Amino acid sequence: MPGYILHDGITITCPHGGSGQLTPSNTNVTLGGKSAAVVSDTTTISGCAFNISGTPSPCVQVQWLMPATRVTVGGTAVLVSSSVALCTAAGSVPQGPATVSGFQTKVQAQ
């Protein structure tokens, strides 16, 4: 599915109010001076207040799904605005989709 290529500096928010930080592994391809994001990049979540029956179960990481199928950087698929950012707790337990905003709107990929 086509979408705008994501980059370092995007705003990521978990469904419980935590903030995400994408750590780009790519330094060769930039968009407006910001590194293009690829599916293997690490995205951590901090400040999530989610709990289950009083036991903290915060979102700690984002698992990226549905990257571009036709555009890669260094052989790894780029992330696009239509990619799914699934927040997970420790142990990779899914906890809901993240909201992604603040991405550039000039370069698209499919």
Residue, then its C-alpha position, 0 to 999 in steps of 0.5 A: m500500500p503506498g504512503y509517505i516515507l517515514h523518517d527520524g523525528i516522527t511523532i509516535t504515541c501509544p494508545h495509552g499516552g506513551s511516547g515513541q522514539l525511532t532509532p534509525s539504522n540508515t544514515n545514507v538516505t535522508l528526507g529533508g535532512k532526516s534519516a529514512a526509516v526502515v522496518s528493522d529500526t528499533t522504536t521504543i516507547s516510554g511513559c506508557a501508563f497501561n495496567i491490567s487490574g492494577t499491575p503495570s503492563p506498559c508498552v515498551q516497543v513498536q513492531w512495524l508491519m506492512p512496510a513498502t514492498r517496492v522501495t528499500v534502503g540497503g536492502t531493507a524495506v522502508l516504512v511508510s505512513s500506511s505501515v502499521a505500528l503495533c505497540t507491544a509490552a515486554g514479551s512482545v505482547p500486542q497492546g494496540p496500534a500506535t498513532v504516527s504523525g509528523f512525517q514528510t509529505k513529499v516522497q511516497a513509496q509503494 
